[in-house]
Amino acid sequence: MSTSPETLPGLPARQSRGLAQSLRIAPAHSRLVGGSLIMLGGMVLVSLLNFGYNIAVARMLGAAEFSQAAAAVTLLMIVSCLTLAFQMVCAKFVARNATNSEKSHVYRALLRRAWTAGLSIGIVLTIFNRQVAAWLNMPSATLVIVLALGMAFYVPLGVRRGGMQGVYQFRRLSLNFIIETSVKLVSAIVLVHLGYGILGAVAAISISVVAAYFLPPTPIALREQPKAGLPASFGEGIQAIIFFIGQVIINNIDILMVKHFFRPDVAGLYAAVALVGRVLYIASWQVISAMFPIAAAGRSESEGRESRMVVLIPFGFVTAMTVVFMAILGLFPQTILHLLFGAKFNTDSSNLLLLYAAATGGYALSVVLMAYEMSRRIANTGWFQLVISGLVVLGITMFHNTLRDVIVVQQVLMVVLFTAVAVPFVLARRFRTRGAA
């Protein structure tokens, strides 16, 4: 007598099916929780190293020159819309292909395209270095040229990270981020002490990106002889680019606009506040990075318990991190800002930390839902996020009398974004649940 894979002997059919389903999905949930914890653990060290870089530059060069380094980092982050788009598409289609040969084929094809894009951006930035430096009030166009080298490597670095992510090599992926930030910190300290000043701090950024491209080596699964499988579609690529253009604008344009509208010392203070607040988003993105390939590999037409848990686990993680992070900043704002950046940074505006963290937390929760939808299908939320990013630019342009005005603009728009993403998400799942019943 055979037993159905959907039932277990000695239990009613409905209960046995539920238990069988729980047993079947346990590996995916275990991988999701384990991957999230690995990425979060690595993020702690990465954040400490990033803080080390920023604190070292801030203390050695002062608020005004620190704003120059922050502008250079932000410029690199703007280009990361392509880096992250390549990473997301690579992770998604590497995870969906069944064999290592097929995964290798997708990986190599995307890597060639990424190099074309990266080199093009580096060349364009080099050609227009004077114009970019003038808009950002940089003291020398050489800073832009030095940064262009890092940008050429930064786009293909996204494919390498997407490959690690797609084969669930979360330890290797975490190590890659650690290598990047370690090299950046050490290089900055050495070069600034050698007398290169802000040029040395910016050069350290490019050096770290080049190092991260080569280390650690490509996973064995992606080195096999390539064999055509499920290709990365054009539509998926456009979706990822639109999504990350909006994300990069929301996460970085405020620093550039404050750099443009305010004095260098005030812009340096804002850069410090943003640096602390974005720790929350960096932590949230580690959880999302673990969720994305697992949701993509396990996509199905049904929206059962497994799919609910794949999104609820990360959402719970991010919610808990937001609450804890805001509580810490609310209790010790002046202590944190003064301890990290020193007496050169005015602590009178330390209440901005909590306001910035609130906006960041709301945005991070929106990204969990948007990334989940994108992992399973082509979604329209990326386009709405792009509209919101444009409104951020418009809002800051209109309201920038104080730094508080700049943050409040972002808070209001992040509430609008979360509402627009969450309400249809909840309604759609309720509709599917009723339909299945």
Secondary structure, DSSP 8 states (H G I E B T S, - for coil): ----TT--TTS-HHHHHHHHHHHHHHHHHHHHHHHHHHHHHHHHHHHHHHHHHHHHHHHHHHHHHHHHHHHHHHHHHHHHHHHHHHHHHHHHHHHH-SSHHHHHHHHHHHHHHHHHHHHHHHHHHHHTHHHHHHHTT-S-THHHHHHHHHHHHHHHHHHHHHHHHHTT-HHHHHHHHHHHHHHHHHHHHHHIIIIIHHHHHHHHHHHHHHHHHHSS---GGGSS-----S---HHHHHHHHHHHHHHHHHHHHHHHHHHHHS-HHHHHHHHHHHHHHHHHHHHHHHHHHHHHHHHHHT--S---HHHHHHHHHHHHHHHHHHHHHHHHHHHSHHHHHHHHH-TTS-GGGTTHHHHHHHHHHHHHHHHHHHHHHHHHS--SHHHHHHHHHHHHHHHHHH--SSHHHHHHHHHHHHHHHHHHHHHHHHHHHHHHHHHH-
